[in-house]
């Protein structure tokens, strides 16, 4: 690179040449050299970049309100932050997602990009920091230790709202299928053994209810995320800020983001405590576990198609084998299973990173952020994919459902009130040994008539609480009922 394509920037370690077309500066260059860890830049998470810009905008407005930042600088910084939130210069946020320094590199990357965008807005060249400085102006009244955690909470809030929306779409897909399958009688199973009849609609409504419960749990966890430590500066004492700064910055941040943030009542505690992230990670793990269980059920119910359960048909989205012609695999539930495994692992990572914090700061928040952002983004993508490429296209194999109910031993449970437990046990044993149906053996033994069986075995009688039908005692003499 020729000298004309570079500018020289200075930090406490000395001078470095910075590409003239870069909006970042010397501190970001140091971070690029120091942390070649994952190859994943923080710009991978747009919510984080937008959150950092929101925090910087709020800080600039608060500092101007207090008479600490000149109006022309404030307006230029605000303009730069809004440009970033509209998608400008995201590619300039280049530091690695995993970094030492408790997020300092991310904060400095933001300060430098915003400063240089603001300088251009004022008609100056990038790097002319004597006119508007990354630290003195953009970072005025701030520390990484209050900027970075606050930005993480704003970004997390944005991501969770997006995830809950995706979960709602998936839940409604299951609800539509529950309604479609409401009259399809099938055998329920416990411990993979025949239990008692239910409807396929009841089975699918369960999947919907589980999602709905977790949508509520996520929204509850968001309440903790709304408590921020902006104004705490280094350790929570608020050093180098005006007494009014924290409240002003919080008010501006709430207005900018639309998120009901509040200032923590104890900024020293809030600066070192990452409990809200631990809580949220646990809820994400809960979502993952239940979603994975649902996908396990979908794979079981669709297994076969002839040598397995074969009760439902998943839409075919790709050929399943390079060697077995005609094979189709449940690849969409499988990919969601894998997302769930990752989220569970991410929760372990968050737990260790939270526990390892020492004294007045947790230095491992970058890893907490990376883990949470992955979990949120991948769960969201998984929900949308499962809904559109799998659940919406599921069909019931009604002939198979009917045959399994007719031939199931489990149906004998419904006959207990009419023929007694002892007779029911004998019928079940004989049906199992002979391969004959329960109904056939019951009629052969004269325990119940065909008409009585038809009445007892109606779907409405089998799948919900209902008063037992009382038959004439003469029809049941000697049956042990």
N, C-alpha and C positions, 0 to 999 in steps of 0.2 A: 504494500500500500504506500503510495507516495505521500509525502508530508502534507500536501494540499488536501488530502482526503482524511486528515486526522486533526484532532484538537488535543491539546495537552491539558489534562486535569490533575489536580493535586489532592492527596489525602495525607494522613499522618505518617504513612509509610513512604511517601515520595510521589514522583510523577509517573503517569501512565498515558500512553497515546490512546485516545478514544475515537472510534470511527465517527466521522462528521455526520453520517446519516443516522447515527444512533441517538435516541432520546434518553437512553440511560447514560450513566456516567461511571466515574472511577470506582465507586463503592460496589456497583453492580459487576464491574469487570473483576474486581478482587473475588467476589463471590463465585463467579463463573470459574475462576481458576481454583478456588478452594474446595468447591463442592461438585465435582463431576460424578455424582452418585447414581441417580436413576436415569438421567437423560430426559426427565419429565419436567418441563418448566412450569412455573406457577400459573402461566396463562392457560394451561390445560383446564383450569377451573375458573371459568369466566365469572362465576358468582363471587369468588375471592377478589378478583381484580376490581369488579364493580363495588364491592364492599370497601376495599381500601380507598377507592376514589370517593366514596360516600363519606367515610370518616374524615378524609383530608378536606373535603368541601365543608363539612360541618365545623371542623376546627378553624378553618379560615374565616368563616362567617362569625364564629364566636369571638375570635381574636379581633376582628374588625369592630364588632359590637363593643368590645372593651377598649377600643382605641389603640390597640397594640399592632395592628396591621393596616398599612395604608390602603385606601379604597381601591387604587388602581391595581395594587398587588392582589388584593382580595378578589376583585372581579376577574383578573386573569387566571388565578388559581381555580376559582369556581368554574370558569369557562373550560379550563383544561379537564377538570374532574368530570364535568358533564359530557364532554367529548368522549372521555374514556368510557363512561357508562353507556354511551351510545355505540361503543364498539371500536373507537379509534385507538390505535397504538397498543392493542392487546399483545401484539407480537413483540413488543419491547419489554414485556415482563418475562425475563429470561432466566432468572435464578432458579436453581433446582428446588423441587418441592421439599426435599429433605436437606436440611442445612443446620449447621451449628449456629449458636448465637441467639436462640429463642425467637427467631423470626426477624432479626435485625436486617438481614440481607433483603428480605421481602419488603420491609418498610423503606429501606434506602432505595431499592429499585423503584418503588412508588414515588418517593420524594423526588428522585432525579427525573423520571419521566414527566411528572406533573410540572416540575420547575421548567423544563425545557419546552414543553407545550405552552406553558404560560409566557415564557420569554418570547416565543414566536408570536403569540397573541399580542404582545406589547410591541412587536416590530423589531426584536433583537435576535441575535444569533444564539444557537444552542451553546451552552457552556459559559455564557456571560453572567456568571453567578453574582457578580458585584451588583447587578441590577435586580436580581430576584434569586434567592439562594435556596437550595434544597433543604438545608438544615435550619437556617435562620428564619426562613419565611414559611415554606411548606410544612416543616415539622415544628413550627413554633408552638410552645406550650405542650409538647407531646414527647412521648418515649415509645420505643418499640413495645415496651411492656404494657402500655395501655392501648396503643393503636392496633397491634397485631391481634390480641385476644378479642377486642371489640369487632374487628373486621371478620375474624373467624365466626363469631356469633351471628353477625349479619349475613354472612355467606351461608352458614348452616341453616339459618331460618329460611332463606330463599330456597335452598335445596330441599328442605323438608316440605315446604308448601308444594313444590313441584312433585315430590314423591307422593304426597297424600293425594294429589290430583290423579296421578297415574294409578294409585291403588283404588281410587274411586271408580275409575274406568273399568278396571279388572273386576271389582266387586259387582258392578252393574252387568258385566258380561255373565258372571255366574248367576246373578239374579234372573236374567232372561232365560238362561238354560234351566234354572229351577222351575220357572213357570212352564217352560216347554215340556219338561219331563215330569210334571206334577202327578200324572196318572199312570206312570210306568212303574208297575210293581216289580220289585227285585228282592234278592236276599241280602240282608245286612250280615256283616261278619264281625266277629270278635276273635282276636288272636289268629286271624286268617282262617277261622273255622266258621261254618254256617251258624248263624245266630237266629234272628227272626226277620220276618219280612219288613220292608220299608219301601218308599218310592225313590226312584232315581232323583226326583225333584227335591226330596228331603236331603239327599246326599249332597246335591249341588248347593242347596241353600246353606248348608253348613260351611262350605267354602266361602260363601259370600259373607256370612256372619263373622267368621274369623277375621276376614279382611277389615270389616267395619269396626270391630273391636280395636284392631291395631291402628286404624286411622285415628281413633279417639286417643289412644295411648300416645301417639306421636304428637298430637296437638297439645296434650297435657305436658309433655316433655319440653315443648317449645316455650312454655311459660318461664322455665328456668333460664333458657337461652336469652331471654329479653333483658336480663339483668347484666349491665355492662360496667366496665371499670374505666371508661374514658374520663380523663382528668386525674387519674391516679399517678401519672408519669412513671417514675422509675420503680417504686416499690409500693405505692399506694398512699404516700404522704402528700402528694400533690405539689411537690417541690417545683418551683419555677412556673407556677400557674397563679392566676388571680383567683380569689375565693369564689367568684361567680362563674368561673370558666366551665367547670364540670357540668353544671346545670344548663348553661347556655348551649354547650356543645351537644349535650344529650337532646335538648329540645330541637335543635337544628337537624340532628341525625334522624330523629323520629319523623320530622317533616319531609326530609329528603327521601327516606326509604319507605315510609308508610308502615314501619314496624314499631310496635309500642314499646320501645326500649325505655328502661329506667336506670338511673344511676344506683349502683349498689350502695347500701347504707354503710358498708365498711369496705373502703377501697383497698386497704392492706390485705384483708382476707380475699377479696375478689381478684386481686392481682396474682395470688399464688394458687388459688383453688380452681381446679378444673373439673369439679364434681358434676357440673351441668353437662359436660361432654361425656363423662362416664355414664351418667344417667341416660343420655340420648343414645349412646352406643349400645347400651343394654336393650333399649327398646328396639333399635334396629336389628339386633340379634334375635329378639322375639319375633319380629316380622319375618326375618329370614327363615327361622326354624319352622314357623307355621306355614309359610309359603312353600318351603321344601317338602313338608309333610303332604300338602295338597298335591304337589307335583308327583310325589311317590304314589299317591292314590290314583291319579290320572294314569300313570304308567301301568299300575296293576290292573285297573279296570279295563284298560285297552289292550292288555297283554294278549298275545296269541298271533294272529287273530283266531286260530282254530285250536291251538293247544294250550291256551291260557284262559283268562276270565272272559275276554271278548265281549264285555257288556256295553262298551261304548267304542266309538270309532273316532280317533283323532285325525284331523286333516293331514293328508300327506303333503309335506313341504319339500322333500328331496328324496332321491334314491338312497336306500339305507345300506347298501353293501356293494363293494366292488367285485364280490365273488358270488353272492347269492341273489340270483335274479328275482325281482318282485318284492324284495324285502323292504319294508318301510319302518323306520325307527321313530320313537317318541322324542325327537331331538329338541323340541322346544321345552318340554318339561325338564329334559336333561340339562339344558343350558341354565335354566333357572335354579336347578339343584346346585350347580357349580357356583353360581352367584351366591347362594346361601352359604356354602362352605367358606367362601372368601369372606363374607360378612362376619361369620362366626370367628374366623381367624383375626379379622380386623379388630373385633371387640377385645380379643386377648391383647393385641398390640396396644390399644388405647388404655387398657387396664395397667399394663406394665409402665407405659409412658406417664400415666397420671401418678402412679405410686412413686416413681423415681424423682419427682419434683422435690427440690430442697429449699428450705427456708422461704424467702420472699418471692420466689419466681420458679415457674416450671419451664425449664429450658427445652423441653421436648414437645412443645406445642406444635411445631411443624409436622412431626410424625402423627400426632393426634389428628391434625387437620387433614393430612393426606389420607389417613385411614378412614375418617368419617366421610370425606368427600367421595372417596371410591365407593364406600358402602351405599351412600345415598344415590349416587349417579347410576350405579349398576343395578340396584334394586328398582329404581325408576324405569330403566331400560328393560329390565326383566318383566316388570308388570305390564308394560305396554306391549312387549313382544308376546307374552303369554296370552293376553287378551285378543290381539289381532290375528295372530298366526296359529292359535290353538283353540282357546275356549269358544270363540265365536263360531268356529266351524265344527264343533263336536256334535255327533249324532248318536242316537241310542240304537243299539242292536236289539230291537224289541223281541224278536223271535228267541234270541239267546236268553234274554231276561226272563221271558215266560217259561222257557224250558228249565232253567235253573230253579225257579220257584217251584214248579210242578214236581221236580225230582229231588228237592231238598229235604233232608231229614229235619232241618230246623223248623219247618212248618208245623211240626207236631206240637211245638210249644203253644201255639194258638189253640190247640185242642184240649189243653190241660183242664180248663174250667168245665169241660163237657164230658170227658172220658176219664179224668183223674190221672194223677202223676204216674201211678203204677202201670195202668194200661198204656199211657203215652210212652213210657219207657220201653215196654214190650214191643209196641208198634215200631218205635224208632230202631230198636235192635234188629227186628225182623226185616225192616226196609233196608237197613244198611247191609245186612247179610245177603239178601236176595236181589237187591238192585231194583226192587219194585217200589212204586210210589207209596207215600204215606196214605193218601186218600184211598187207594185201592185196598190196602190192608185193613184200614178202618171199616170200610164198607163190607169187606169179606167177613170180618169178625162180628158184624152187626152192631157195631158201636154207634154208628151214626149213618143216616141215609145220605144219598147224593144231594138231596135238596137241603138237608141240614148243613152238609159240608159247604155247599155253594154259598149259603148265607153266612157261615162263620168265616169263610175265606175271602169275603169281599175285601177289596183294598181298604175301604173305610173302616172295616173292623180290625184289620191287621196293622194299621199304621198310625193309630192314635188311640188315646184312652176312650173306652166305650163300655157301657154296661153290657155284661154278658147276656146273650139270648138264653131264656129259660125254655127248655123243651119239655115235652110231656115225659114224666118219670117212666112211663111204660116203655118208652123208646130206649131208655138207658139202663134198664134193669140188668143187674149183674155186671155192669161195666166198671164198678169201683169208683164212679164219679161222685 
